[in-house]
Amino acid sequence: MNLLENTTELPEDMQEAHKQWTGTVFFPESSALLTSLKDDPEKDRKIFDLAEKGHPGAMLLMARMMKNTANKPGYLYWINLALNAESAEAAFTFAQDHQEELPAIAYELYKTAFKDGHIGATWALANLCRSQSAETLNTTQEELDEILSESLEIGDQLMTQEAFDALVTGSHPVQFLDEHCIPWGSGTFFIAAWKGHQFAITAKHVIEECNADPKNARLLVTGHENPVPFLGCFTPKHDEIEESDDSQDIFLWLVDDSPIGPKVEWWSWRMDILWKPSSSLKSGQKIFAVGYPNTDSKYDYENRKIIPQALVVRGELSGDSIIDGLFTIDCADFSVDIDGISGGPIFAMFGGVFYFVGMALRGGASAKKIHFLGAEHVINTLDQALAEAQTEKVIPSQSASTCS
């Protein structure tokens, strides 16, 4: 996992957000100081003065400046001062310098940073332990196994929490209303922006198994009483493929993002930018599924509400595929039955950024597997829906909207 990978393919606002995140994770001391001095006209002088007084973040910034100007003695001077000041970031930075040619030194430095709470060192240490032998790292196999297990466990916990914070916001439980205005339903939908429009996306079998009229769906998002309005419903169109084919198991609502009446704002996944085809995935890659399982506490009948209880399932892409276009996630232990996550988005991380890579179709808690449809099928259906909506004049042929 390379969280420091180049992200120049992203727009400037997302590059800046990613830069801030990586700064917090990998360069916490120097980034915090830079942020505090961001608009200070005397920033350079203050950094030097603070470095002279022993401020670790300032010494790290001085070391970085020396490295950027190819001043190796200056770099070593400042980075060693920061190390002597017990800076976790300095240990992590110096470890990066040595991990290729002197992995045993990098191992000791990463351990120091890891024990001092440096988040980025968690993944770096795990990667080093997996790629090198105990002999190369000048340690025992027992210690290597212990360090690897501990760093992997903490790294997975941190990554799962990061995934929860980043991915859950735009996903919601599918729900309808009965004759008594009590909500019911099963499955998950998510909202995505595509070519100037927005769509709510789920699996078609979610609608069919509910035996519901999709026009009566209530697309409720967290924090709002009013449902997200929509203009029409769409499913894939392909004459040569049977309707039962998994690639056809997609359902879309075209969102009306300029509603008349009470204004509803919602979060949309930036699908134009943040998606990758299934061909980008590799066996064993970390995969994250988001959904709303059917738990006993899901319904609040007294207040006539469905209580959103999101689940982020972490697993690895299996090397096996049950049929073409349908992929399998070998999952960690489930805390609840995953029935209800059908239609939920599937994500993978590339260079520290989450990308949409598919949609959950089915799975089982006992088998600890989730099967998902590759993102390219969803993208094709989005294009079909836009063309159909323009032909039927549901939307103008030249229309643009703003994502909230």
N, C-alpha and C positions, 0 to 999 in steps of 0.2 A: 504494500500500500504506500504510494508516494503522494502524500498530502501537500507537498511543495511543488507539484508539477505546474508547468506554465498554463495559465488560463486566459491567454490573449484572445481566444475565440469568443469569449464572453463580452457583453457590452460593458462600458466603463463603470456603470453603477454596480454591476455584479462583480467586476474585478476588484473594485474598492472594498465591497463587502467581504469578499474572499480574503483580500489582503489583511483586513482588520481581524478576521477570524484566525488566519494562520499566525498573525502577529501575537494574538492572545495565547495561542496554543504553543507556539515554538519560540517566540521571543518576548515573553511576558514583561520582563524587567525593562528592556530598552524600548519596547513599544509603549509602555505606560508613560515613560518619561517623554518620549516624542509627542504623544497625545497631549500631555500637559503643557508642552511648549509650542504647540502647533502654530499659533498665530503670533508668537512672540518675536519681535524684530531682532532681539538679542539672543536668539536661540543658540547659535553656534558658540558664542562666548560663554553662555551659561552652562552648556554641556561640558565645555573644557574646564570651567571652574569647578563644577560638580565632580568631574572625573578626578581632578587634582585633590579634592577633598575626600575621595574614596567612595563615591556613589557608584554602585555596581552597574546600574543601567547606563550611566554616563560613560563609564569605562568601556562597556560593551559597544556603545556607539562610536567611541574613539577607535576601538579595535576594528570595527567595521569600516570606518572611513580609511584607516591605514591599509586594510586589505584591498579596498576598492582602488586605491592609488598604487597598489603593488609595493607598498612599504612593509616588507616582511618583518624587519626588526621592530618597527613601530607596532605592528599587529601583535607580535609575540609579547611585547612589553605590556600592552594594555590588557590582553586576554589573560595573561598570567596574574596581573594585579587583580582582575575580576575573579579569577579562580581562588586566589589567596583570600579574597573577601567572601568566599563560600557562596558564590553565585551559581545557582542551578542552571541558569541559561548559559553561563560561561562553560560549564562542564559539558552541556549538550552541544554547544557550538564547537568546542575543541574536539569532542568525540567525532563529529562529522568530518573534521579535517583528517582524522586518523583511521576511519573505519575501513578504507580500502587497503592501505599499505601496512597499517599497524592495528589490526583488529583487536588484539589483546588490550592495548591501551584504550581504544575506543570503548571496549566492554567495561573497563573499570570506570571510565568517565560517565558512560550512560547509566551505570549502576548508581553512581553518586547523584546524578541529576534525577533519576527515578526515585530514589529514596528521599530526595529533598522536594518531591512533589511536582516536578516538571512534567506536564501532561504529554508533550511531544515525545519525551524520552521513553514513554510507555511502549509506543509502537516501534520506535527505533531499536530499543533493546530486544523486543520480541523478534523483530526481523533479523537482527544480528545473531541471536541465539539459534534461530532456525537455519541460518545459512552457513554457520561455522561450527566446527567441532570443538569439544571441550579442550582438546590438546591445543588447537590453534588459539583459543582464548585464554590459555594458561590457567585453566580451572578444572575442577572435577566434574564428572558427568552428573553426579548427584546435585551439585550446586547449579549446574547449567539447567537441568530439568526443573529444579525448583524456581529459578529465576524466570525461565520461559513460561512456566505454568502461571506464576503470579502476574507477570506483565501481560500475558494474553488475557487472563481473567479481568484485570482492571481495564485493559484496552478495549475489550469487548463491552464492558459496562459503560465506558465513556462513549464509545461509538454508538451504542444503542440509545443512550440518552440524547446524543447529538441528533440521531435519526428521528427520535420522537419529537424533539423540539422543532426540527426543520420540516418534517413531512406530514405530521398529523393535521396541521391547521386547515388544509384544503380538502380533507376527506370527511365524509359525513354518513350517517346511517340512512338508508333508503326508507321512506315511510309514506303511508297513505292514511286516510281517515275513514272510519266506518260511519254508519248512520247516526251514531251517538257522538260523533266528532272525537272519538278516541283513536289515537294514532296506532298503527300496526305496520308490520312489514319486516323484511329480512334482506340483508345485503348491504353493500357499501357503494357510494358514489363519490366522485371527486370532480372538481371544477378545474378546467384548463383553458388557457387562452391560446387561440390558434388563428393566425392570419387576420388579426384585427377583430375577431369575434370570440365568444366564450361558449363553452359547452360543459354540461354536466354529463359525466360518463359512468356507465356501469355495465354489467354483463346482461345480455338479453334474457338469460334464463332466470335472473333475479325477478324480472317482471312476470315472466311466464309462471314460475313456481308460486308466486304470490297470487296468481290468477287475478291480477289487478289491471285497471285501465291506467296506462302511464300518464294520460292527460290529467289524472286526478292526483298525481304525485305531489307531495309537499317537500320541496327542496329547501329544507330548513338548515341554516348554518348557525354555528355557535354564536350566542350573544344577540340573536335577532329573533323577534316574534314573528315577523312577516316572512313568508317564504320567498325564495329567489324566483322571479317570474321567468317564464320561458315561452318561446314563439312556436315551437313545433318539436316533433319527435322523429328520429331517424335510425335506421338499421342498415347494415351493409347490403349492397346490391351486387350480385355476381351470378350470372345465368348458368355458369358451368360448375358451380360448387353447390353441393347439397346444403339445405338450410340447417341440417344437424351438424355440419362441419364446425369445429371449434373456432375457426377463423371468422365465422359469422356470428359468434356469440358476443355481440357488442350492441349496446343501446346508448343513444345520445339524445339529450335534450338541448336544443339551441337556446341559450340563455338570452333573455331580453335585458340588456344592460343599460337601457334607457327607459325604465318603467314609469308609467303614469301612476301617481299616488305616492304612498309612503316610500321613501327612498331606502333601498337595501344595498349595503356595500358588503362585498365578500372578497375572499382571498382566492386568487386563481394561480394555478401552476403555469409558469411561462413555457408552454410546450414548444413554441417556436424555437427556443434556444436550448431548453433542458430536456432533450430526449436523445436516445441512442438506439439504433437497431439491435436486434438480438445477436447479429454477427459480431458486435463489439464485446460480447460477454465471453468469459473464459471459464472452463470447468474449475470449480473450487473457489470462484470469486464470491465475496461477501454480497448477499442480496437481502433487501429489506422489504417486507410486505406490510401494508397498512390496511386495517379494516376494523369493523365494528361487530364483534361476535355476539351471538344470541345468548346472553347470560340471563340468569333468573332475575337479576335486579335491573334489567334493561327498561322495563315499563314502570312508570309512575301513574297508575290508573286514577288515583285520587286527584292528581293535578292534570291528568290527561296529557302526559308528556312521555316522550322517549328520552331516556337519560343517556347521552353519548358516553360510551366507555371504550375509548380507542385502544387498540392493541397494535404494537409494532413487533412483528415476528422477524427474527434474524436467522439467517441460514446461509448455506453455501450452494452455489449452482451445481447441480448433479451432472455427472458426465453422461447420464442416461436420459433419453427422451422417449416418452411413451408413443408419441406420433410427431410427424413433422410440424414445426411451428408451435408446439406446446412444450414448455420447459418445466423442469422440476427443481424445487428448492429442497435440499435436505436441511431440516430445521433443528434448532436447539429445542430443549424441552418447552412445552406449552404450559402456561399457567391456567388456561381455560380451553374449552373446546373452541375450535376456530370456525365452526359453522356460522356463517354470516359475513365472512370477509370477501365472498365472491363479488367481483366488480371493483375491488379495492386496487389502488395503484401499487406497482412494484418498482423499486428503485435500486440502483447500484451507484457506487461512488467511483468517480474517475478524477484523479488529481485533487482530491479533497472536496469535490463538488458532487452533489447528488443529481442523478439524471433519471428520468422516467424510462424504464426499459420494458414495461409490460403491464398486464392486468390480470389479477387473480381470477381463476375460474373455479377451481375446486381443490380440495385437500382433505387431509384427515389427521386428527390428533394422534390416533394410535400408530399410524405409519410415520408420523412426524414429517410429512411432505406436503408441499403446496405446488400445484400445477398452474402455470401462468402462460398467457398468450403474449407473443412478442409484440413490442411497441409498434412495429411497422404496420401491423394489421389495424391498430387503432388509428394511426396516422392516415392510412388509406381511407378509412371510414369517415374521418373528419373532413377530408377533401371531397369525398362523395356528398356528404351532408351539405357542405357549403355550396357545391354546384347545384344540388337539388333545391336548396333554399332560394338561391338566386333565380333558378328557372321558374319556380313557383311563386316568385316575387314575395317570399316571406321576408327576405332582406333585399335591399338594392344591390345591383350587380357591382357597384363601386361603393363599398361601405367600410368605414373604420370605426372602431370603438375603443374606449379607454378601459383598461383593466383596473379594478379597484383592489 
